[in-house]
Amino acid sequence: MFDKVTEIVAHMIGVFHIAIEEARMRDVYAQFQAAKLEDPAVEDLLNISVKISAPYTLTDFSPSVEYTPSAADYFFAPDGYGLYLADLFYQPLGQLGLIEGAPDGQAAPLPFFPVRPHLTLEPPGSVATITAQVAWMEDDDELYLNEEQAEFVDPSAYLTSLHSLALISKALGATTSEAPLDFSESTLSAALEFYEAISAVEDASRIGETVTVSFGADAQGSFVNGETVEETPVLDDVMPAYFQAENPDVTLEEEESDTEEDGDALADTDPFQGLDGSSSDSGTFEIDDGHNVVTGANVMVNDASVMVGWLDAPVISVMGDVVELNSISQVNVLFEQVSFNGETAASASATINVAVMSNVSSMPAVEDGSTVEDTTPQDLGLPSNWAVTRIDGDILTVNWVSQFSFMTDNDRADVQFTGTNTQIVMGDNTIANVVDLAEIGYGYDLIMIGGNLITINQISQTNVMMDYDTVTSSNGVPVGYSGGDNLLFNGASITNTGLDTYGEMTDNFAKASDAFAQGANTITTDVAHDGAFAGDDVLTVLYISGDLTTINWMEQTNVMGDSDQVHLALENFAEDTGAEINLTTGSNAAINLASIDTYGIDSEVRVGGDVYSEALLYQADLIDTDADPLGVALPALANEAVAFLADNMIGPEIDTTNDTEIIATPPENSAGPDLMQTMLA
């Protein structure tokens, strides 16, 4: 409610508003409109007349439509001699209807025939991925179940030795040179430096390692530890016994049955099933019979896969140089020793390097390995039309993957058994880095490159494992003991589908490239009607003023330290329990898996510069079972290895005393995932 004064003012405003509306007759507008419709007073419009003309007569359906091009359309005479029709108005009167330059001095008469329409293409783009994965685990457990604790060496004493082994592994790689990779300029100089580096690799042993090196055609095929094989080993078949016991072999009948029943359901399988821990299990925790102590059984996995089919053509012209390099470098370093009550025990460990490198044709293959020839009659006519697109600059297809895993599992356990069954797990750790890339791009009939064609596929794999196990017992010997049985496994594959054959640059392609460099946007008939395009109707052409660079670069490193110290208090063990003991201090696995698959077509490459092509397969193993576990000899060996490293590769001089802690990420990418600085590291 308003007060008295406000009420009076509001009332006056309301009355005033109503009076204005009445004056404007807005409240009676509808009545006026209705009266207008009932009795319109509108007369006919004057001075307006409408004329309808329909000069066209409809005819029956005609499937043939005749088209008469306009004067702005482009015309050409037979044999490819053409001009704009509008240009005829600027010809002398005596030459109307004739075109100069016709074969045999004859003038081609009109009419002319319409030439190809102007087609355009969307230019391709570049693709670059940089993946840096680092996994770091320190699981140095300590367990004491006895009142009088056994004396153990501090696990930090093993770090200096592990650090030295990491330095040694660098020296054992195929190349230790380093060059910057700056994509703001041509990468040709860096690619040529890498070519010289892999060409200079030798198979000589420098610090006692076993080395095998293959080049060129000798590097093609399947290899295991330097030996050519028909079949490569399956990883599951060479895993340590601890893991094979957890995954017993499946019979052939069971496998075929499972495949038939569950094959269609794989697409609906949850890849994370079983990774949600034990909290969702409805049953009680169960352990195996007997006493089981596990301080080893660790697994490290680096897994990377790249599939690329980004840009290719059956005919490629390169005004500059061509660099094609494929390289696989694999290194395993294993230092281990098993000691039981002061006596050295046997340890059956394995270091395996598996490599596959192949270049295969894109043509279908038959059983004898040859390709199937297409015997279907081909139209050998030349292209009547072409579409051209150009890129001013470089095109890059770069995939750089760096995976590094570091783990220490230096356990100390003073154990006694009093129950019927015991399960003590201080190891059994798993860390993994996984990358899976697939890139599908563009295909053309002709790619013309004003710069260089650079293709590099490189895989570098390194495993470092230090496993010094010391076991003591006060009475008796365990029934089952695994103190070695380690696996270092490198598996690499480079498969290129599409064979390139190199030839000299021809004049027609060279002239066309020069024209593009001067700003042209299309090709001429001397390029389109090259014999390489016989049978093509429409030609798709890509011009790149700079370089076409393809780099697939993978670096994988595992560093594991598993030096366990275990004391078993077995006094009156048989009387108290009577069960068996199983002790596992080894059974570790360091695994690198990498594959590069490039997909293209067989190409004829015409080169104006030089061709640099090389393939390298490098496999090295360094195994030592006699070195001092506390690193008395290892620092000196590491210093000897460092002498083979390139300047500035590992930074300033590193102190190798026992006070130095191991660097968790000692590989080449320790400064960060900088692709531009690590092409040749």
Helices and strands as residue ranges (DSSP letters): H 4-24, G 26-28, H 29-38, E 74-76, G 78-80, E 82-84, G 85-90, G 93-95, G 103-105, E 113-114, E 119-120, E 127-138, E 142-144, G 155-158, H 159-171, H 188-199, E 210-215, G 216-219, E 221-224, E 227-228, H 235-238, H 241-246, H 252-262, G 263-268, G 278-280, E 291-294, E 299-312, E 315-318, E 322-340, E 343-345, E 350-360, E 385-391, E 395-408, E 412-416, E 422-425, E 430-443, E 446-449, E 453-473, E 480-482, E 487-497, E 500-504, H 507-517, H 525-528, G 531-533, E 538-544, E 548-561, E 565-569, H 573-576, E 581-584, E 589-599, E 603-607, E 611-624, H 634-642, G 668-671, G 675-677
